[in-house]
Amino acid sequence: MRRTYTAVVERNALWQGDFATEPYEAAWASEAIFFVRALADAVGTGGNARVQISADGIRWVDEGTTFDLPRSEDEITFCRVSHFGGWLRIAGTLAPNNRMAVLVSLALKE
C-alpha cells in the first residue's frame, strides 16, 4: 500500500515581490504535487512560481518546473514533481505593485 500525506505549507500568506514557501522535507516520497489556491482576486498581472530543491533545506536550486499562479478567488493551479531529493519549496517574484493571498498545499506520495 502506498503512503500519502498532504501538508499545508502556506496558509493565508500575502505574496508580493520575492516569495518562497516554507521548506518541506519529503525524502521518503517519490512524487509531489504543489497546489496553490488564490484566497482573493490577485492584484496586478499575476505571475508564476518555480519549484526549488535542496539537500539540506537551507541552500536552494531551481528544479526546472515552473507554473502559472492563480489570478481569481478560489482558482487553483498546480505542478507535479518527481526525482527531487530531500527538500521542496516553491519560489517566485511578483511584479511591483502586484500581490496575492494564497493557500499552498503539498501532496506527497510514496
C-alpha angles and dihedrals in degrees: 000000000000119000120230134184134177121204128188102223098176126026122186090344118169109217121199130148111350115005139174132177123237109277118254127204108227106156092133093058126085097197137025139188123199114207119195118192122189111227092196137005110293117249110232133002100324122234145207139265134217131213116242129195132200138186093211107020091247108072115050137200130184111258093204101250117116131175140178119262121232117263105189130061111275092007112138129204127182146182133205124224135183135170093038108140120217113331135036138189139147124235139175148144127252119208117259113286091016120118141161139186113226148178113210124196128185116207114198130191131187 
